[in-house]
Amino acid sequence: MVRARKGGHKYIFVIGGVMSGVGKGIATASIGKILSARGLSINLVKVDPYLNVDAGTMNPIEHGEVFVLDSGLETDQDMGNYERFLGRDLGPEDYMTSGSIYRTVIERERNLGYGGKCVEAIPHVRDEIVSRYKQAAAKSSSDVSVVEIGGTIGDFQNALFIEAARVLHLENPANVLFIMVSYLPIPGTLGEMKTRPTQHAVSMLNSYGVQPDIIIARSAVALDQRRKEKLAASCNVLSDHIISAPDVDSIYDVPLNFERDKLSDILLRALGKRAKSAPDLKEWETFAAHAHNGNGVVKIGIVGKYFDTGDFVLSDAYLSVIEAIKFSAYASDLRPEIAWINAKDIQKGTLELSALGEYDGIIVPGGFGETGIEGKIMAARYARENKLPYFGLCYGLHMLVIEYARNVAGLTGANTTEIDPKTAHPVIDIMPEQRAKIAKGEYGGSMRLGAYPCTLTEGSVVRRAYGKTDVSERHRHRYEINRDYVERLEQAGLVFSGTWRDGDLKEIAELPAKEHPFYVGTQFHPELRARPLAPHPLFSAFIRAAEKRRSA
C-alpha cells in the first residue's frame, strides 16, 4: 500500500526494467507534462551512467544527437524532450553523468576536501549523487523533481544512482516515489503477452532495497485487466498503479494516454500533493491531433551523413531537427513527410542531384568531418540554382558559404580549413580562441557552446521571420565564416543578416527574398529552441516556403 506523502520537496525516480530503449525519457517527460498541467512546478533531471563527463564526445550514430543547453552543457537527447514537453529551458544542474560525478569527487580528493580519508564509491560517490539530486531541486525551486536514471535495472553502471535514490527515500520516505518503466513482450510464436520479465526486473530492484510504487507497462498493445492483476500480485503494487503504455504513432500522445489512466491523480495522491488546477491539456490535445492529420503534405529532405548503422537509418542523430519540422508543419495544418538523403550517395553519384527536385525543401543539418561534405555542397548548389527552399544549420551554413564562394564569387577551391587546412580560399576557418584550445588537445566541452545574442538586419528574410531585431540562439561549433572574405562574398550578392558582437562574427547568411524563396544558413542551432506549442520562426518560414513551392 502506498502511503500518502506530506510536506517538503518531492522526488519521483524513473527506472527502467527488462531492456534499454523502453521509453523512460518519454515517460519522464510525459509525467512532467501532466503534473505541470495540474499547476505544479516541475523540474526534470536526466542521469547518464556513462563515464563521459558530458554527451559532447559521444558518437551520434551510437547515442543520438547532442542537445545543448543555454548554459553550453552538452547533454543527452532526452533533455531535448524534457524541454519540449515542459515548454521551458532547463539548467546544467538537471543533467549529470557518472563521469561528471567522479570528476568532482576526484578533484575534491586532490584538494584534500575529504580531510585525508580513504575515498570510496560508498559513501563518497553516492553522497555526491545525493547532493546533486538536492541541488537540482533547490536550483529549480520546484514542487517535484522527476529523475530519470538511465540504463536498465541490473546494470552495474547505474547502481550507485539507484543507491543514492534509496538513501533519499530513507531520509524521508514520504517524499520519494519510485516508478519502473518496464517492457512486456509478446513472442510471435506464442501470441501472448508475458509478465515474467517484468516480475524478475521488480525482484532485482527489490534486491537494491527499492520497491516500485508504480509500474508503467510498455508493450505493443494495451494491457488487459488480468495482466494488471497478475503484475500487482507478483510485484506488490496496487493494480490501479499498473499503467498501460502501448505503442503509439506519436510520442505526443503519451501524456494524454497517461491521463486517461488518471496517472496525475495517482501521482498526486501518492505524493500527498494537492493539484493547483484541474488537468489543462487542451492546447496539447490540439497540437497532438495534428500528428495524425493535416489538410496538406509537405515533403522535406534532410541531407546528412549520420545515417549508417548496419541496415538501419538512425534518425535520432537529428532528433531536434525532425521535431522542429513537425512543430512548424503542424502549426500550418500540414503533415510533414521527412526523407533521409545520404550526402555520401550524392557525392558518389549513386543518387542523381535531380532527385532533390522531388522535395518541397531540403535541410542540411549540423555535423563534423569530411565524410559527405562535397555531396552537401552539391545539394546546396542545386537548391540555389533551382529555387528549392534550403535551410542550413551550422555545418549547413558552412556548405552554403563554400558553395557560393566557389560558384558565384569565383573563389575556386574555396573550402573550410576543417577539411582542407591548405585551401587557397579558407572562407570557413577555425575561431581564433578555438585554435589555441585544439593546440593544447582540449576537445571535450571546449567548443563555442550555449546561448549567444544575435542582431538581425532590417529587411532581411530572417528579420521578417523572427519579427524582432535581437534574438538569442544556441551554438555548438569551432569554425566560423572567415571575416577576411565577408566583403568579397557580399559583393557577390550573399547577405550576412545576423551578427554577434558588433558584427564581428557572422551568424546568418541568406539570399534576398527577391532572388530565392528561402535560402538561409545559420551558425547556431535553431532546432534546439523549437517547442510543440511554440514552433521556431525560422523553421516556420522554411515550411511556408516549402508549402508555397508545392502549391505552385
Secondary structure by P-SEA (a helix, b strand, c coil): ccccccccbbbbbbbbcccccccaaaaaaaaaaaaaaabbbbbbbbbbccccccccccccccccbbbbccccccccaaaaaaaaaacccccccccccaaaaaaaaaaaaaaccccccccccccaaaaaaaaaaaaaaaaacccbbbbbbccccccccaaaaaaaaaaaaaaccccbbbbbbbbbbbccccccccaaaaaaaaaaaaaaccccccccccccccccaaaaaaaaaaacccccccccccccccccaaaaaaaaaaaaaaaaaaacccccccccaaaaaaaaaaaccccbbbbbbbbccccccccccccccaaaaaaaaaaaaaaacbbbbbbbbcaaaaaacccccccccccccccccccccccaaaaaaaaaaaaaaaccbbbbcaaaaaaaaaaaaccccccccccccccccccccccccccaaaaaaaaaccccccccccbbbbbbccccaaaaaaccccccccccccccccccaaaaaaaacccccccccccccccccccccccccbbbbbccccccccccccccaaaaaaaaaaaaaaac
